[in-house]
Structure formats: structure tokens, C-alpha cells
Amino acid sequence: MNRKYRKTIIAGNWKMNKLPSEARSFVDELRALMPRTKTCDTVICAPYAIIPNLSRAIKDSRIAVGAQDVSTHDSGAYTGEVNIAMLSDLGVKYCIVGHSERRAYHGETDTDVNVKVHKLLEAGIIPIICVGESLEQRERDLTIEFVAYQVKSALYGLEPKDIKRCVIAYEPIWAIGTGKTATAEQAEEVCGAIRAVIRSMFDARVARAVSILYGGSMNAKNCDELLAQPDIDGGLIGGASLKTADFARIITGTVSAPPVLPELNREEGRGE
């Protein structure tokens, strides 16, 4: 992490878990376990049905509400879809786009992701853009190329000021919900490559301002090692975000950030 240039973010992705009636008790328990001082931006990305209850529960807290997806359409005859205006009206601050489960189960394309990113930014909602490779792609040594393509597609057409408001989440598909986790070195390599892609598209100043999260089964046991990496600025947490003790432990893991790298590395953008 590098707090000098960018935000540290711990975002929970509840996926299709929990009930609206459970939001209040979860938030109350989590608040009691969180560090007394703010160490990071804490976000809970919940199913649509839970967002109203969650929004009420987090009032006057240091927790923000996030959504797990949004429609590419503004309104109309799109049964089952939820648009940007609905999320804004509920006080949503963050929204996940391009999660591998949306891509795999709902046919979401890189073009869809790009459209959603533009719409979210226009509405003042921060997109958490998910990218990541399959096990087959990793075994064929295609990780960097594939992830770079996803990043470039998601950020296409954006201005530098917009990029700084985006969050990228590296989620190796082979490590989501499997209990497998990329080593800290593997995660850092890809997160560093993502920052290099942004630097090549824009410049070092823009690249070092973007928060890049790791999302492949980060948990209470491995969070310290992952969060110590210079290009990993937080986590997109799945299963561990459903347990208040584990989620709070990960949030607490952001307390001790590593020192800022020397000035000589600044232009390269590595770890910045």
C-alpha cells in the first residue's frame, strides 16, 4: 500500500448471501470490531434487495454501501435490471463491474464493462472494475496479456481525471471461492503490471493515483502479507466479508502501511 498517493480500500462482496433483516446486526457487530481510527475506506457490496436496509444501518458510520452490478440501460422494458439512478437514489457509493461470475454466467462482455464504467463515473459512483485470468490462461503464461487487455477495454475513452476515480480489482478466476490464493509475489506481479498498463495509457502520475485491490480469496490469515505489497492497495473480499470477525481483521490489517518508496522510483510508477 502507498497511502501518500492513493486510497486504501477494503470492499466486501456478499454475492448472493444474507437477508435484508440481517444487515443491521452485521453492521453493529462490525462497527464494534473495527479500529477506532479510520485506516481505510470500508465498503460492503450487497445484493440489491439488501441495499436499502444496509444504507440505513451504516448511517453515521465509516462504512460505504456498494452494489454488485448495474444495468447498461438507463430505463425502459428491461425486466430484472437495476439502473444507475436507482443506485444513486439508495446512496450507493461504489459498484462492482465485470466480476468473473457476471462474465461467465450472464455473458457480460468487455464492452459492457466499459459502458458501465462510463455511466457510473457520470453518476458520481466509483466503479470497482474486476479483471483476472483463468487457470488455463495462467498455465499458458497468458496472464499479463489477458489482464492488460481487460484493463485497456474497461478504461477505453476515459479522461485522466476519470481514471483517478476508478478502482481496479485483480481477481484470478482460479482463486475465487476455491480457497486457493495467489502468492503475495504472484498477486503483486499482476497488480504491478496493471499499474504499468495504466501508466502506458496515460502517465505515471495517473497510474500511481489508482487504487488496485486483490480479490482472490484474501482472508484473515493471508491479508497482512498481501497488503504489505506496494501495488496492492486493499482487497475485494468474498467469503471472509460474511464474517464480522474476519472482515474486521482484514480492515485492521491496513493499519500498518509499508513506507513510501524512495523518490528515485517515482517516475517509473512502480509501487506508487
C-alpha positions as MATLAB code, in Angstrom:
seq = 'MNRKYRKTIIAGNWKMNKLPSEARSFVDELRALMPRTKTCDTVICAPYAIIPNLSRAIKDSRIAVGAQDVSTHDSGAYTGEVNIAMLSDLGVKYCIVGHSERRAYHGETDTDVNVKVHKLLEAGIIPIICVGESLEQRERDLTIEFVAYQVKSALYGLEPKDIKRCVIAYEPIWAIGTGKTATAEQAEEVCGAIRAVIRSMFDARVARAVSILYGGSMNAKNCDELLAQPDIDGGLIGGASLKTADFARIITGTVSAPPVLPELNREEGRGE';
ca = [
       0.000    0.000    0.000;
       1.047    3.545   -0.573;
      -1.200    5.979    1.288;
       0.682    9.022    0.034;
      -0.769    8.724   -3.460;
      -3.990    6.702   -3.232;
      -6.773    5.305   -1.074;
      -6.620    2.009    0.767;
      -9.926    0.195    0.230;
     -11.350   -2.955    1.788;
     -14.556   -3.908   -0.020;
     -16.718   -6.864    0.906;
     -18.629   -8.681   -1.835;
     -21.514  -10.531   -0.209;
     -22.549  -12.086   -3.541;
     -25.992  -13.773   -3.128;
     -25.796  -14.156    0.627;
     -27.522  -12.749    3.728;
     -31.010  -11.291    4.160;
     -32.208   -7.693    4.456;
     -33.151   -8.405    8.074;
     -29.536   -9.345    8.874;
     -27.977   -6.066    7.731;
     -28.410   -4.134   10.986;
     -26.918   -6.762   13.291;
     -23.983   -7.356   10.942;
     -23.124   -3.665   10.741;
     -23.441   -3.224   14.504;
     -21.074   -6.137   15.136;
     -18.602   -4.945   12.525;
     -18.521   -1.381   13.847;
     -17.705   -2.686   17.317;
     -14.724   -4.620   15.950;
     -13.305   -2.003   13.576;
     -10.241    0.088   14.527;
     -11.118    3.280   16.396;
      -9.413    5.448   13.774;
     -10.062    5.254   10.057;
      -7.433    3.084    8.392;
      -9.096    2.583    5.020;
     -12.303    3.061    3.068;
     -14.595    0.190    4.070;
     -17.296   -0.875    1.608;
     -19.975   -3.553    1.657;
     -21.249   -4.549   -1.796;
     -24.601   -6.217   -1.193;
     -27.405   -7.715   -3.304;
     -29.939   -5.125   -4.487;
     -32.634   -6.303   -2.055;
     -30.370   -5.684    0.934;
     -29.105   -2.221   -0.065;
     -31.986   -0.173    1.450;
     -31.593   -1.854    4.862;
     -27.823   -1.668    4.645;
     -27.950    2.047    3.786;
     -29.966    2.718    6.925;
     -27.720    0.523    9.061;
     -24.469    2.237    8.035;
     -25.756    5.769    8.603;
     -23.252    7.845   10.619;
     -20.616    5.088   10.288;
     -17.328    4.777    8.385;
     -18.807    2.166    6.062;
     -19.973    2.837    2.494;
     -22.581    0.913    0.529;
     -21.717   -0.723   -2.764;
     -23.706   -2.599   -5.420;
     -22.630   -5.753   -7.210;
     -23.616   -4.721  -10.731;
     -25.644   -2.174  -12.710;
     -27.530   -2.183  -15.992;
     -26.104   -0.716  -19.190;
     -29.572    0.777  -19.802;
     -30.909    3.982  -18.288;
     -34.573    2.886  -18.083;
     -37.233    1.009  -20.003;
     -38.520   -2.507  -20.610;
     -35.611   -4.417  -19.113;
     -37.191   -6.762  -16.586;
     -34.920   -7.592  -13.664;
     -32.415   -4.823  -14.399;
     -31.362   -2.086  -11.951;
     -30.173    1.244  -13.327;
     -27.749    3.941  -12.209;
     -30.470    6.302  -10.982;
     -31.853    3.620   -8.653;
     -28.425    3.022   -7.126;
     -27.811    6.759   -6.669;
     -31.215    7.174   -5.013;
     -30.249    4.481   -2.481;
     -26.975    6.217   -1.605;
     -24.682    3.695   -3.299;
     -21.076    4.966   -3.428;
     -19.300    2.052   -5.121;
     -20.332   -0.555   -7.695;
     -18.600   -3.737   -8.862;
     -18.469   -4.244  -12.637;
     -17.014   -7.049  -14.708;
     -16.877   -9.673  -11.969;
     -15.899  -13.039  -13.428;
     -19.212  -14.544  -12.287;
     -21.126  -11.883  -14.241;
     -18.932  -12.507  -17.269;
     -19.302  -16.301  -17.050;
     -22.956  -16.691  -16.017;
     -24.544  -13.636  -17.653;
     -22.418  -13.157  -20.760;
     -21.082   -9.753  -19.725;
     -18.522   -8.524  -22.255;
     -15.596   -6.116  -22.064;
     -17.736   -3.629  -23.991;
     -20.496   -3.932  -21.380;
     -17.955   -3.274  -18.642;
     -16.710   -0.151  -20.411;
     -20.260    1.210  -20.831;
     -20.987    0.630  -17.150;
     -17.758    2.316  -16.070;
     -18.662    5.437  -18.059;
     -22.196    5.547  -16.657;
     -21.073    5.059  -13.066;
     -18.491    7.832  -13.293;
     -21.061   10.192  -14.814;
     -23.322    9.483  -11.825;
     -20.535   10.001   -9.289;
     -20.365    6.328   -8.281;
     -16.932    4.715   -8.022;
     -16.568    1.620  -10.236;
     -14.668   -1.384   -8.880;
     -13.518   -2.957  -12.136;
     -12.751   -6.667  -11.897;
     -10.121   -8.306  -14.084;
      -8.453  -11.691  -13.878;
      -7.323  -14.795  -15.708;
      -8.441  -18.430  -15.716;
      -6.222  -21.286  -14.582;
      -5.714  -22.312  -18.219;
      -4.559  -18.816  -19.147;
      -2.128  -18.735  -16.230;
      -0.724  -22.141  -17.116;
      -0.175  -20.951  -20.700;
       1.656  -17.852  -19.435;
      -1.051  -15.513  -20.782;
      -1.936  -13.787  -17.517;
      -0.341  -10.398  -18.122;
      -1.539  -10.129  -21.725;
      -5.103  -11.123  -20.874;
      -5.417   -8.860  -17.840;
      -3.853   -5.955  -19.759;
      -6.497   -6.354  -22.473;
      -9.290   -6.292  -19.879;
      -7.876   -3.151  -18.258;
      -7.465   -1.324  -21.563;
     -11.002   -2.277  -22.625;
     -12.558   -1.170  -19.336;
     -10.793    2.208  -19.338;
     -11.286    2.977  -23.034;
     -12.431    6.522  -23.729;
     -11.847    7.862  -20.224;
     -10.004   11.055  -19.367;
      -7.124   11.099  -16.838;
      -9.359   12.769  -14.220;
     -11.815    9.881  -14.604;
      -9.165    7.181  -14.259;
      -8.194    8.504  -10.835;
     -11.746    7.821   -9.658;
     -11.659    4.185  -10.771;
     -10.685    1.176   -8.677;
      -9.246   -1.975  -10.273;
      -9.659   -5.348   -8.574;
      -7.383   -8.170   -9.684;
      -9.265  -11.417   -9.133;
      -7.616  -14.512  -10.584;
     -10.596  -16.681  -11.508;
      -8.845  -19.811  -10.290;
      -8.623  -18.305   -6.788;
     -12.207  -17.054   -6.354;
     -14.169  -19.139   -3.884;
     -11.760  -22.057   -4.245;
      -9.687  -21.450   -1.144;
      -6.658  -21.098   -3.406;
      -4.791  -17.817   -3.224;
      -2.122  -16.362   -5.429;
       1.116  -15.947   -3.533;
       1.896  -12.403   -2.464;
       4.554  -12.323   -5.182;
       2.127  -13.508   -7.895;
      -0.520  -11.004   -6.826;
       1.991   -8.161   -6.687;
       3.355   -9.049  -10.126;
      -0.061   -8.724  -11.759;
      -1.116   -5.649   -9.759;
       2.181   -4.019  -10.734;
       1.510   -4.936  -14.371;
      -1.955   -3.364  -14.146;
      -0.389   -0.127  -12.904;
       2.111   -0.309  -15.778;
      -0.752   -0.632  -18.271;
      -2.451    2.466  -16.850;
       0.892    4.286  -16.980;
       1.308    3.359  -20.651;
      -2.217    4.612  -21.423;
      -1.819    7.861  -19.504;
       1.231    8.678  -17.352;
       2.954    7.825  -14.072;
       1.030   10.458  -12.106;
      -2.319    8.968  -13.118;
      -1.145    5.385  -12.584;
       0.088    5.973   -9.052;
      -3.274    7.531   -8.084;
      -5.337    4.416   -8.915;
      -6.191    2.006   -6.091;
      -5.629   -1.610   -7.131;
      -7.200   -4.321   -4.971;
      -6.518   -8.041   -4.738;
      -9.579  -10.262   -4.681;
      -8.598  -13.915   -4.886;
      -9.634  -15.403   -1.535;
      -7.983  -12.782    0.668;
      -8.751  -13.714    4.267;
      -7.826  -13.012    7.878;
      -4.756  -15.268    7.685;
      -3.126  -14.059    4.471;
      -4.186  -10.391    4.411;
      -1.073   -8.999    6.123;
       1.324  -10.431    3.557;
      -0.843   -9.372    0.613;
      -1.483   -5.859    1.940;
       2.241   -5.355    2.511;
       2.859   -5.409   -1.250;
       3.493   -1.934   -2.732;
       0.995   -2.225   -5.601;
      -1.822   -3.863   -3.610;
      -3.983   -1.121   -2.101;
      -6.634   -3.248   -0.427;
      -8.900   -6.163   -1.118;
     -12.196   -7.201   -2.670;
     -13.253   -9.761   -0.096;
     -15.675  -12.612   -0.745;
     -16.360  -15.274    1.870;
     -14.415  -13.543    4.637;
     -16.638  -10.454    4.328;
     -19.611  -12.501    5.555;
     -17.992  -12.977    8.975;
     -17.625   -9.838   11.050;
     -14.522  -11.043   12.920;
     -12.676  -11.997    9.729;
     -13.728   -8.870    7.849;
     -12.682   -6.649   10.764;
      -9.330   -8.440   10.951;
      -8.654   -7.624    7.297;
      -9.627   -3.990    7.867;
      -7.284   -3.909   10.856;
      -4.545   -5.307    8.614;
      -4.422   -1.958    6.811;
      -3.219   -0.141    9.940;
       0.485   -0.651    9.292;
       1.187    0.517    5.770;
       4.704   -0.008    4.389;
       6.908    3.056    3.953;
       6.674    5.133    0.797;
       9.229    4.053   -1.769;
      12.256    6.263   -2.494;
      11.930    9.265   -4.754;
      14.039    7.647   -7.475;
      11.242    5.141   -8.193;
       8.555    7.731   -8.616;
       8.721    8.229  -12.368;
       8.648    4.511  -13.047;
       5.378    4.401  -11.091;
       6.331    1.091   -9.514;
       4.724    0.790   -6.098;
       3.362    4.321   -6.302;
];
